């Protein structure tokens, strides 16, 4: 059992009762998390060991569609405007870090646009990214890499923070290694979205591998606590594919994005 990762509170109420685990809500700040949680060593072993090769196969099979989703999310978050400024205003290329970079598809895309890039990935996907794309991808956690202070112009983390035991430490480390004025782009499921409200404990993101279910309120609050200024919050995804006919899914997706109750969110924050 652990205290709330956002406010250190110790009073919780049941939020989602799943098949063999549950999520609780902090009564003080509203953050939803698994409690109790698996140990950090067990999580690392799951991705770097037994589950790792299955994860690699999954990422290779889906990397094109995942890359497209990441690109669309970054467009929503205003990445292209920031990128244009950095690529034209610096004597040397801007430096990006992708944490949980999987097969390195996004890193390769950024490299092709003129970025210097480094990735962090604890699963066997790291070796794949190094061997097939000749990328600088580190096979240790963010904290273990000990990157120098003020190193990166942009830090990206897509569908990663919800898997970590200590998201506060993770954001603190990102703040340290970002340059002054550098941005982080955090993508994660949104527990305040329409799908989460509709499906409850059957929501597709209420899964064993997720230790936290953030909202467009709790994640920005955690970022602010670590010194960041929030610049943008965007959500998307009204109904999952297969959950509704296309004639219903299309307007639901449109409204979710327009009104801010999408299934997934990306938060842009600046140091």
C-alpha positions as CSV (number, residue, x, y, z in Angstrom):
1,X,0.0,0.0,0.0
2,X,1.3,3.5,-0.9
3,X,0.1,7.0,-0.3
4,X,-1.5,9.1,-3.0
5,X,1.2,10.0,-5.6
6,X,-0.2,13.5,-6.1
7,X,-1.0,14.8,-2.6
8,X,0.4,12.1,-0.3
9,X,-3.0,11.5,1.2
10,X,-3.9,8.2,2.8
11,X,-7.7,8.1,2.6
12,X,-9.1,6.3,-0.4
13,X,-12.4,5.0,-1.7
14,X,-13.0,2.3,-4.3
15,X,-13.2,3.7,-7.8
16,X,-13.1,0.7,-10.2
17,X,-13.4,-3.0,-9.1
18,X,-11.9,-5.1,-11.9
19,X,-11.5,-8.8,-12.2
20,X,-8.6,-9.4,-9.9
21,X,-7.4,-5.9,-9.0
22,X,-8.9,-2.5,-8.3
23,X,-8.4,1.2,-8.6
24,X,-9.0,3.6,-5.7
25,X,-9.7,7.4,-5.7
26,X,-7.9,9.7,-3.3
27,X,-10.5,11.4,-1.1
28,X,-8.4,14.6,-0.9
29,X,-7.3,15.3,-4.5
30,X,-9.2,12.8,-6.7
31,X,-6.2,10.9,-8.2
32,X,-7.1,7.4,-9.2
33,X,-4.4,4.7,-8.7
34,X,-3.9,1.0,-8.0
35,X,-3.4,0.4,-4.3
36,X,-1.8,-1.9,-3.4
37,X,0.7,-1.9,-6.4
38,X,3.1,-4.4,-7.8
39,X,6.8,-3.7,-6.9
40,X,8.9,-1.8,-9.4
41,X,11.2,-4.8,-9.9
42,X,8.2,-6.9,-10.9
43,X,7.1,-4.3,-13.5
44,X,10.6,-4.1,-15.0
45,X,10.8,-7.8,-15.2
46,X,7.4,-7.9,-16.9
47,X,8.6,-5.6,-19.7
48,X,12.3,-6.4,-19.9
49,X,11.9,-10.1,-19.3
50,X,9.1,-12.6,-19.8
51,X,6.6,-10.2,-21.5
52,X,9.3,-8.3,-23.4
53,X,9.4,-10.3,-26.6
54,X,5.6,-10.3,-26.9
55,X,5.6,-6.6,-26.4
56,X,8.2,-6.2,-29.2
57,X,6.1,-8.3,-31.6
58,X,3.1,-6.2,-30.8
59,X,5.0,-2.9,-31.3
60,X,6.5,-4.0,-34.6
61,X,3.1,-5.1,-35.9
62,X,1.4,-1.8,-34.9
63,X,4.2,0.7,-35.2
64,X,2.8,2.5,-38.3
65,X,-0.6,3.0,-36.8
66,X,0.9,4.0,-33.5
67,X,3.3,6.5,-35.2
68,X,0.3,8.1,-37.0
69,X,-1.6,8.5,-33.7
70,X,1.5,10.1,-32.1
71,X,1.9,12.5,-35.0
72,X,-1.7,13.5,-34.8
73,X,-1.5,14.0,-31.0
74,X,1.6,16.2,-31.4
75,X,-0.1,18.3,-34.0
76,X,-3.0,18.8,-31.6
77,X,-0.5,19.9,-28.9
78,X,1.1,22.5,-31.2
79,X,4.4,20.6,-31.6
80,X,4.9,21.7,-35.2
81,X,4.9,25.4,-34.3
82,X,7.5,24.8,-31.5
83,X,9.5,22.6,-33.8
84,X,9.6,25.2,-36.6
85,X,10.9,27.8,-34.1
86,X,13.6,25.4,-32.8
87,X,14.8,24.2,-36.1
88,X,15.2,27.7,-37.5
89,X,16.4,29.5,-34.4
90,X,19.2,27.2,-33.0
91,X,22.8,27.1,-34.2
92,X,22.7,23.3,-33.7
93,X,19.7,21.0,-34.1
94,X,17.3,20.8,-31.2
95,X,17.5,17.7,-28.9
96,X,14.5,15.5,-28.2
97,X,14.1,12.6,-25.8
98,X,11.4,10.0,-26.3
99,X,10.8,8.0,-23.1
100,X,9.2,4.6,-23.7
101,X,10.2,4.9,-27.4
102,X,9.4,1.3,-28.3
103,X,10.8,0.5,-31.8
104,X,12.0,4.0,-32.3
105,X,9.5,4.9,-35.1
106,X,8.9,8.4,-33.7
107,X,12.6,9.0,-33.0
108,X,13.3,8.1,-36.6
109,X,10.6,10.5,-37.9
110,X,12.0,13.3,-35.8
111,X,15.6,12.6,-36.8
112,X,14.5,12.8,-40.5
113,X,13.1,16.3,-39.7
114,X,16.4,17.6,-38.3
115,X,16.3,16.7,-34.6
116,X,19.0,15.1,-32.6
117,X,17.3,12.3,-30.7
118,X,17.8,9.9,-27.9
119,X,15.3,7.2,-26.6
120,X,14.7,5.4,-23.4
121,X,13.1,1.9,-23.5
122,X,13.5,-1.0,-21.0
123,X,12.0,-3.7,-23.2
124,X,13.7,-5.7,-26.0
125,X,12.4,-3.0,-28.4
126,X,15.4,-0.9,-27.4
127,X,17.8,-3.4,-29.1
128,X,15.5,-3.5,-32.1
129,X,15.6,0.3,-32.4
130,X,19.4,0.3,-32.2
131,X,20.0,-2.5,-34.6
132,X,17.4,-1.7,-37.3
133,X,17.4,2.1,-37.1
134,X,20.8,2.9,-35.7
135,X,19.3,5.1,-33.0
136,X,20.7,6.1,-29.6
137,X,18.2,4.2,-27.4
138,X,19.1,3.4,-23.7
139,X,18.0,0.2,-22.1
140,X,17.7,1.7,-18.6
141,X,14.9,3.7,-16.9
142,X,14.9,7.5,-17.2
143,X,16.3,8.0,-13.7
144,X,19.1,5.4,-14.2
145,X,20.4,7.2,-17.3
146,X,21.5,10.3,-15.3
147,X,21.2,12.7,-18.2
148,X,22.9,16.1,-17.5
149,X,20.8,19.0,-16.3
150,X,19.2,21.2,-19.0
151,X,19.9,18.8,-21.8
152,X,16.7,18.5,-23.9
153,X,14.6,20.9,-25.9
154,X,11.6,18.5,-25.9
155,X,10.8,15.4,-23.9
156,X,8.0,13.0,-25.2
157,X,6.3,10.2,-23.2
158,X,3.4,8.5,-24.9
159,X,1.3,6.0,-22.9
160,X,4.0,5.6,-20.3
161,X,3.3,7.6,-17.2
162,X,0.3,5.4,-16.2
163,X,2.6,2.4,-16.0
164,X,5.1,3.9,-13.5
165,X,5.2,3.4,-9.7
166,X,6.4,6.9,-9.0
167,X,5.0,9.4,-11.6
168,X,6.0,12.4,-9.4
169,X,9.7,11.3,-9.5
170,X,9.4,10.8,-13.3
171,X,8.1,14.4,-13.8
172,X,10.7,15.8,-11.5
173,X,13.5,14.1,-13.5
174,X,12.0,15.4,-16.8
175,X,12.0,19.0,-15.3
176,X,15.6,18.6,-14.4
177,X,16.8,17.5,-17.8
178,X,14.8,19.9,-19.8
179,X,16.3,23.2,-20.9
180,X,14.8,26.4,-19.6
181,X,11.8,27.0,-22.0
182,X,11.9,23.3,-23.0
183,X,8.6,21.4,-23.3
184,X,7.3,18.0,-22.3
185,X,4.5,16.3,-24.1
186,X,2.7,13.6,-22.0
187,X,0.1,11.4,-23.6
188,X,-2.1,9.1,-21.4
189,X,-5.7,7.8,-21.0
190,X,-8.2,10.3,-19.6
191,X,-10.4,8.9,-16.8
192,X,-12.7,11.9,-17.1
193,X,-13.4,11.1,-20.7
194,X,-16.7,9.9,-22.1
195,X,-15.6,6.3,-22.6
196,X,-14.3,5.9,-19.0
197,X,-17.7,7.2,-17.7
198,X,-19.6,4.9,-20.0
199,X,-17.8,1.7,-19.5
200,X,-16.6,1.9,-15.9
201,X,-14.6,-1.1,-14.9
202,X,-14.9,-2.4,-18.4
203,X,-13.1,0.7,-19.8
204,X,-10.3,-0.4,-22.1
205,X,-7.7,1.5,-20.0
206,X,-8.7,0.0,-16.7
207,X,-6.2,-2.8,-17.1
208,X,-3.7,-4.6,-14.9
209,X,-0.6,-2.8,-16.4
210,X,-1.9,0.6,-15.6
211,X,-1.0,1.8,-12.1
212,X,-2.6,5.3,-12.4
213,X,-5.6,6.6,-14.3
214,X,-5.0,10.3,-14.7
215,X,-7.5,13.0,-15.7
216,X,-7.2,16.4,-17.4
217,X,-7.3,17.7,-13.8
218,X,-4.9,15.5,-11.9
219,X,-2.1,15.2,-14.4
220,X,-1.8,19.0,-15.0
221,X,-1.9,19.5,-11.2
222,X,1.0,17.0,-10.8
223,X,3.0,18.8,-13.5
224,X,2.4,22.2,-11.8
225,X,3.6,20.8,-8.5
226,X,6.9,19.9,-10.1
227,X,7.4,23.4,-11.5
228,X,5.9,23.2,-15.0
229,X,3.5,25.7,-16.6
230,X,0.7,24.1,-18.5
231,X,0.4,25.4,-22.1
232,X,-2.1,23.0,-23.7
233,X,-4.5,20.1,-22.9
234,X,-6.1,18.3,-25.8
235,X,-8.2,15.1,-25.7
236,X,-9.6,12.9,-28.5
237,X,-11.6,9.6,-28.9
238,X,-15.3,9.5,-28.3
239,X,-16.1,5.8,-28.9
240,X,-13.7,2.9,-29.5
241,X,-13.7,1.1,-32.8
242,X,-16.2,-1.7,-32.7
243,X,-18.1,-0.2,-29.8
244,X,-20.6,1.6,-32.1
245,X,-21.6,1.8,-35.7
246,X,-19.6,4.3,-37.8
247,X,-22.6,6.7,-38.1
248,X,-22.5,7.1,-34.4
249,X,-18.8,6.8,-33.8
250,X,-17.9,9.7,-36.1
251,X,-20.0,12.4,-34.4
252,X,-19.0,11.0,-31.0
253,X,-15.4,11.4,-31.8
254,X,-15.9,14.9,-33.1
255,X,-17.8,16.0,-30.0
256,X,-15.3,14.4,-27.6
257,X,-12.4,16.3,-29.2
258,X,-14.3,19.6,-29.5
259,X,-15.7,19.5,-26.0
260,X,-12.6,18.0,-24.3
261,X,-14.0,14.7,-23.0
262,X,-11.9,12.4,-25.2
263,X,-10.6,9.0,-24.1
264,X,-6.9,10.0,-24.4
265,X,-5.2,13.3,-23.7
266,X,-1.9,15.0,-24.4
267,X,-0.6,17.7,-22.0
268,X,2.0,20.2,-23.2
269,X,4.0,21.8,-20.3
270,X,6.9,24.2,-20.3
271,X,9.8,24.5,-17.9
